């Protein structure tokens, strides 16, 4: 391989990959009090750079509650999609369901399956537990580990948190997060906001803005008041965005600042 070709191969973006797995879980979708889909034969679609998506066999979907529309979209990696509107009683969700009647040859698994826009439905269940935000990735792992290593958070040139009782949260594909007991954080610098975010693996987060030296750092701290059972240990612990503080020091050494879509600089 020439040097030019080698350089191009090193900088070329990774190929776009679409893969599927059978889900062993019972998956249900509800809208306006009706179960629209109920399957133990669902597919999980994994597509590079996107969240996982459940696809349901048409036989496990209440097609009598779906009306086809003229809307269509094209995906170069899956084919041409057709859409349906869901109507139950006095409510409708327009173009909330799609399928690929004739998927491209690389993804034959899609034929005979439909998918739903998550936020257009009222409720999603895996077995008999509600799931939020999007389908959970079975390959994603979260570990919450207690550590007595000293953690120090620097913001605006000041130490705003310092603890030897932190919980380190390791989540596949994300920076390590350091959850600190509220008593080890300068709460006098924090003001609660109305912001919230939802995570299918952890629950709903509440936020605080920090003010240090007259500068506001909006929604830079969060916690889970009522976390999902899998991460119940982080309940009421506070966490700072690694990306947006001056630095986080572990054992007195500054951590490399990660860059994510939450970074503000």
C-alpha positions in Angstrom: 0.0 0.0 0.0 1.3 3.5 -0.9 1.9 6.1 1.8 -1.0 8.1 0.3 -3.4 5.2 0.4 -2.3 4.3 3.9 -2.9 7.8 5.1 -6.4 7.8 3.5 -7.3 4.5 5.1 -6.2 5.8 8.5 -8.5 8.9 8.2 -11.4 7.3 6.3 -14.6 7.1 8.4 -15.6 3.7 9.6 -18.1 1.9 7.4 -21.8 2.3 8.2 -22.9 -1.0 9.7 -26.5 -2.2 10.3 -26.9 -5.4 12.4 -29.8 -7.2 14.1 -30.3 -9.4 17.2 -33.4 -11.3 18.4 -34.6 -9.9 21.7 -35.4 -12.6 24.3 -37.7 -10.1 26.1 -41.4 -9.6 25.9 -41.8 -6.0 24.4 -45.0 -4.1 24.5 -46.1 -0.7 23.2 -49.2 1.1 24.5 -51.1 4.1 23.2 -54.2 5.7 24.6 -54.9 2.7 26.9 -54.5 0.1 24.2 -51.6 -2.3 23.6 -50.5 -1.6 20.0 -47.7 -4.2 19.8 -46.9 -7.2 21.9 -44.1 -9.6 21.0 -41.5 -12.1 22.2 -40.0 -12.2 18.7 -38.7 -8.7 18.4 -35.6 -7.6 16.6 -33.2 -5.0 17.9 -31.6 -2.9 15.1 -28.1 -1.6 15.8 -26.9 1.2 13.4 -23.6 3.0 13.8 -24.0 6.3 15.5 -27.7 5.8 16.3 -29.7 4.4 19.3 -31.0 0.9 19.2 -34.5 0.4 17.7 -37.1 -2.3 18.3 -38.7 -3.9 15.2 -41.9 -5.9 15.7 -43.3 -8.8 13.5 -46.4 -7.4 11.7 -48.3 -10.4 13.1 -47.7 -9.1 16.6 -49.0 -5.6 15.9 -52.6 -4.3 16.0 -52.6 -3.4 12.3 -56.4 -2.7 12.6 -55.4 0.4 14.6 -53.0 1.6 11.9 -53.9 3.6 8.8 -51.3 3.8 5.9 -50.3 7.3 4.9 -48.6 8.7 1.8 -45.5 9.7 3.7 -42.3 7.9 2.8 -38.5 8.2 3.4 -35.4 6.7 1.9 -32.4 5.3 3.7 -29.4 4.2 1.7 -28.7 1.5 4.2 -32.2 0.0 4.6 -34.4 1.1 1.6 -37.7 2.9 1.2 -39.9 3.2 4.3 -43.7 3.4 4.3 -45.6 4.9 7.2 -48.8 4.5 9.2 -50.8 6.7 11.6 -52.0 5.1 14.9 -55.5 5.9 15.9 -57.1 4.8 19.2 -60.3 6.4 20.3 -60.0 10.2 20.1 -56.2 10.3 19.7 -54.0 9.8 16.8 -50.2 9.7 16.3 -49.4 10.7 12.8 -46.8 8.8 10.9 -45.8 7.1 14.1 -45.0 3.7 12.6 -42.8 2.7 9.7 -41.6 -0.4 7.8 -39.4 -1.3 4.9 -41.8 -3.4 2.6 -38.9 -4.2 0.3 -35.6 -3.7 2.2 -32.3 -3.7 0.3 -30.6 -7.0 0.0 -28.2 -6.3 2.9 -30.9 -6.2 5.5 -33.5 -8.9 4.6 -34.4 -9.2 8.3 -36.5 -6.0 8.1 -39.1 -7.5 5.8 -42.4 -8.1 7.6 -41.4 -5.9 10.6 -42.5 -2.5 11.7 -41.0 0.1 14.1 -42.5 2.9 16.3 -41.3 6.4 17.1 -40.6 6.0 20.8 -41.8 9.5 21.8 -45.1 9.2 19.9 -46.3 6.3 22.0 -47.5 6.5 25.6 -45.6 3.6 27.2 -43.0 1.0 26.5 -42.6 -2.2 28.5 -39.8 -4.8 28.7 -41.5 -7.7 30.3 -43.6 -5.9 33.0 -41.2 -2.9 33.6 -41.6 0.4 31.9 -38.6 1.6 29.8 -37.9 5.2 29.0 -36.3 7.3 26.3 -35.3 4.5 23.9 -34.6 0.8 23.6 -31.9 -0.4 25.9 -28.7 -1.8 24.4 -28.1 -5.3 25.7 -24.4 -4.7 25.1 -24.2 -1.7 27.3 -22.9 -2.2 30.8 -23.0 0.1 33.9 -20.9 -0.5 37.0 -21.2 1.6 40.1 -18.2 1.1 42.3 -17.4 2.7 45.7 -13.9 4.2 46.0 -11.9 5.9 48.7 -9.6 7.5 46.2 -9.6 11.3 46.7 -11.8 13.1 44.1 -11.5 16.9 43.7 -13.5 19.0 41.4 -12.1 22.4 40.4 -14.5 25.0 38.8 -13.8 28.7 38.3 -10.4 28.2 40.0 -12.0 27.0 43.2 -12.4 23.5 44.8 -16.1 23.0 44.7 -16.2 19.4 45.7 -13.8 17.1 47.5 -14.5 13.5 48.6 -13.0 10.2 49.6 -16.5 8.5 49.5 -17.3 8.8 45.8 -19.1 6.3 43.6 -17.4 5.8 40.3 -19.9 5.1 37.5 -18.5 3.2 34.5 -20.8 3.2 31.5 -20.0 1.7 28.1 -19.0 4.4 25.6 -19.0 7.3 28.1 -16.5 9.0 30.4 -16.2 7.7 34.0 -18.6 9.8 36.1 -17.8 10.6 39.7 -20.9 10.7 42.0 -20.2 12.5 45.3 -22.1 12.6 48.6 -24.0 15.9 48.8 -22.1 16.7 52.1 -18.8 16.7 50.1 -20.0 19.4 47.6 -20.1 23.2 48.1 -23.9 23.3 47.9 -23.8 27.0 48.8 -22.6 27.5 45.3 -25.5 25.6 43.7 -29.0 26.6 42.7 -31.6 24.1 41.5 -33.0 24.6 38.0 -36.1 23.2 36.3 -34.0 21.2 33.8 -34.4 17.4 33.6 -33.1 14.7 31.4 -34.0 11.0 31.1 -31.8 8.0 30.7 -33.1 4.5 29.9 -30.4 3.0 32.1 -30.4 5.3 35.1 -33.7 7.3 35.3 -34.6 11.0 35.4 -31.9 13.5 36.5 -32.4 16.9 38.2 -29.9 19.7 37.7 -28.2 22.6 39.4 -26.4 25.7 38.2 -23.1 26.6 39.9 -22.1 30.2 40.5 -18.4 30.6 41.2 -16.6 34.0 41.3 -19.6 35.7 39.7 -19.7 33.3 36.8 -22.7 30.9 36.2 -22.2 27.4 35.0 -25.6 26.3 33.8 -26.8 22.8 34.6 -23.3 21.6 35.4 -24.4 19.3 38.3 -27.0 16.6 38.3 -28.3 13.8 40.5 -30.9 11.0 40.4 -33.5 11.4 43.1 -35.2 8.2 42.2 -32.8 6.1 40.1 -33.6 2.8 38.4 -32.8 -0.2 40.6 -29.7 -1.1 38.6 -28.0 2.1 39.7 -29.8 2.6 43.0 -26.5 3.4 44.8 -26.2 6.8 43.2 -29.5 8.1 44.7 -29.0 11.7 45.9 -25.3 11.7 45.0 -24.1 14.8 42.9 -22.2 14.6 39.7 -20.3 17.3 37.7 -19.9 17.3 34.0 -16.2 16.3 33.6 -16.3 18.1 30.2 -17.2 21.5 31.6 -15.4 21.9 34.9 -11.8 23.2 35.0 -10.6 19.8 36.0 -11.3 16.7 38.1 -8.4 15.3 40.1 -8.1 11.7 41.2 -5.4 10.9 43.7 -4.2 14.5 43.2 -3.7 14.0 39.4 -5.8 15.8 36.9 -8.0 13.6 34.7 -7.9 14.0 30.9 -10.9 16.1 30.0 -13.2 14.2 27.8 -14.9 15.6 24.7 -18.6 14.6 24.3 -21.7 16.2 22.8 -22.2 17.8 26.3 -18.9 19.7 26.0 -19.4 23.5 26.0 -16.0 24.6 24.8 
